Amino acid sequence: MNIALIAHDKKKELIVQFCMAYCGILSKHNLCATGTTGKLISEQTGLPVDRFLSGEQGGDQQIGARVAYNEIDMVIFLRDPLSDSQKEPDVNSLVRLCDIHNIPIATNIATAEMLILGLDHGYLSWRDIANPKPPRRKQGY
């Protein structure tokens, strides 16, 4: 599955700790993240992470576009509910896209743990049935 990881500045340490704790599960999946979050996760866990722009430069919008094209299966967006309200439109936009396209999203650590444990137990395999991915084309054809 394709998992997107995003964290507000005050939650970056928490998402890195989350990824360390669940490294065994996350290593079985494709990870992508906004710029700084992806860099921190990759450096501190060794997990391969495809990185987009930083959130301030539109990285969360890039992830939103992938959600809209059904290229993301789960989003973990650890947000700081006490942060600057200027970031709220970005959060709301991504949550709305996930709702439209039936993408599981966690905005806090408790929900993130439930999603990742559910993923490990196979409770999200419906994503493969409800939203099958087209077979990858071989290069050179």
C-alpha positions as CSV (number, residue, x, y, z in Angstrom):
1,M,0.0,0.0,0.0
2,N,1.0,3.6,-0.5
3,I,1.1,5.5,2.7
4,A,1.5,9.3,2.9
5,L,3.1,10.8,6.0
6,I,2.7,14.5,7.0
7,A,3.3,16.3,10.3
8,H,3.1,19.8,11.5
9,D,6.3,21.2,13.0
10,K,5.4,20.4,16.6
11,K,4.5,16.8,15.6
12,K,7.6,15.9,13.6
13,E,9.3,14.2,16.5
14,L,6.2,12.3,17.2
15,I,5.8,11.0,13.6
16,V,9.5,9.9,13.6
17,Q,8.9,8.0,16.9
18,F,5.8,6.5,15.4
19,C,7.8,5.3,12.4
20,M,10.5,3.9,14.6
21,A,7.9,2.0,16.6
22,Y,6.2,0.6,13.5
23,C,9.2,0.3,11.2
24,G,8.6,-3.4,10.7
25,I,5.1,-2.8,9.3
26,L,6.0,0.4,7.4
27,S,8.9,-1.3,5.7
28,K,6.5,-3.5,3.8
29,H,4.8,-0.6,2.1
30,N,5.6,2.4,-0.1
31,L,6.0,5.6,1.9
32,C,5.8,9.2,0.8
33,A,5.9,12.4,2.8
34,T,6.2,16.1,2.6
35,G,9.8,17.3,2.4
36,T,11.1,17.9,6.0
37,T,9.0,15.1,7.5
38,G,10.2,12.6,4.9
39,K,13.8,13.7,5.4
40,L,13.6,13.2,9.2
41,I,11.8,9.8,8.9
42,S,14.3,8.5,6.3
43,E,17.4,9.7,8.3
44,Q,16.3,8.5,11.6
45,T,14.6,5.2,10.6
46,G,16.4,4.2,7.4
47,L,13.0,3.7,5.7
48,P,12.9,4.7,2.1
49,V,10.6,7.7,1.7
50,D,9.6,9.4,-1.6
51,R,9.7,13.1,-0.7
52,F,7.5,15.9,-2.0
53,L,7.9,19.6,-1.4
54,S,7.7,20.9,2.1
55,G,4.1,21.6,3.3
56,E,4.7,25.3,3.1
57,Q,5.7,25.0,-0.5
58,G,2.7,22.8,-1.5
59,G,3.8,19.3,-0.5
60,D,0.5,18.5,1.1
61,Q,-1.3,19.6,-2.0
62,Q,0.9,17.3,-4.1
63,I,-0.2,14.5,-1.8
64,G,-3.8,15.6,-2.1
65,A,-3.4,15.3,-5.9
66,R,-2.2,11.7,-5.5
67,V,-5.2,11.0,-3.3
68,A,-7.5,12.4,-6.0
69,Y,-5.8,10.1,-8.5
70,N,-6.2,7.1,-6.2
71,E,-2.5,6.7,-5.8
72,I,-2.5,6.9,-2.0
73,D,-4.1,4.2,0.2
74,M,-3.7,5.8,3.6
75,V,-2.7,9.2,5.0
76,I,-1.2,9.9,8.4
77,F,-1.3,13.6,9.0
78,L,-0.2,14.4,12.5
79,R,-1.5,17.9,12.9
80,D,-1.1,20.4,15.7
81,P,-4.6,21.4,16.6
82,L,-3.2,24.4,18.5
83,S,-1.1,25.6,15.6
84,D,-1.5,28.7,13.5
85,S,-5.0,28.7,11.9
86,Q,-3.5,29.6,8.6
87,K,-2.6,25.9,8.1
88,E,-6.2,24.7,8.7
89,P,-7.3,25.2,5.0
90,D,-4.6,22.7,3.9
91,V,-5.7,20.2,6.6
92,N,-9.4,20.6,5.7
93,S,-8.7,20.2,2.0
94,L,-6.8,17.0,2.5
95,V,-9.3,15.5,4.9
96,R,-12.1,16.4,2.4
97,L,-10.2,14.7,-0.5
98,C,-9.7,11.6,1.7
99,D,-13.5,11.6,2.5
100,I,-14.4,11.9,-1.2
101,H,-12.1,9.1,-2.3
102,N,-12.6,6.8,0.7
103,I,-8.9,7.0,1.9
104,P,-8.4,6.3,5.6
105,I,-6.8,9.3,7.3
106,A,-5.4,9.8,10.8
107,T,-4.9,13.2,12.2
108,N,-3.6,12.1,15.6
109,I,-1.4,9.4,17.0
110,A,-4.2,7.3,18.5
111,T,-5.9,7.0,15.1
112,A,-2.6,6.5,13.4
113,E,-1.8,3.5,15.6
114,M,-5.3,2.0,14.9
115,L,-4.8,2.4,11.2
116,I,-1.3,0.9,11.1
117,L,-2.3,-2.1,13.3
118,G,-5.4,-2.6,11.1
119,L,-3.1,-2.5,8.1
120,D,-0.9,-5.2,9.6
121,H,-3.8,-7.4,10.4
122,G,-5.2,-7.1,6.8
123,Y,-8.2,-5.0,7.7
124,L,-7.4,-2.5,4.9
125,S,-7.2,-5.1,2.1
126,W,-10.5,-3.9,0.9
127,R,-8.5,-1.0,-0.7
128,D,-7.1,-3.5,-3.2
129,I,-10.6,-4.7,-4.1
130,A,-12.4,-1.4,-4.0
131,N,-9.7,0.5,-5.8
132,P,-7.5,-1.9,-7.8
133,K,-4.3,-0.5,-9.1
134,P,-3.6,-0.9,-12.8
135,P,-0.7,-3.2,-13.6
136,R,2.6,-1.4,-14.0
137,R,3.8,-1.2,-17.5
138,K,7.2,-2.7,-18.3
139,Q,9.8,-0.2,-19.4
140,G,10.8,-0.4,-23.1
141,Y,7.3,-1.3,-24.4
